[in-house]
């Protein structure tokens, strides 16, 4: 396997959540709308707010890969929803679905673009850098989702989680 292809596959595994931690899709599986909006003292956000924040930045970074120039928020606070809970089950399920579709789009880019090319609207960054940023940001916040699930007694998910 050529070294660039090996890196692509490592990047894809990072985007999916393979090897380093539970796959993202499995960690999000079976989170009810009630659990998504639940808060705990000392933690400034709910699972819903975390996933909303993850989606915001994933979409923001994907815009660069798509040749667009997204508007930088005036404050990082804009990437966090004020509401702690989804309005309803449909909104929650749609958010999960769109987030996972964003991961699929990221994987498509990882496998189809020249990773060391710089971006038109972000010339100090490469395709690989953007994809790495998506993977690491999602991994960071996924860990927080897993901890919240543990604190609420909702771990492991169906199919298991490690450590269980």
Order of alpha helices (4+ residues) and beta strands (2+ residues): alpha-alpha-alpha-alpha-alpha-beta-beta-alpha
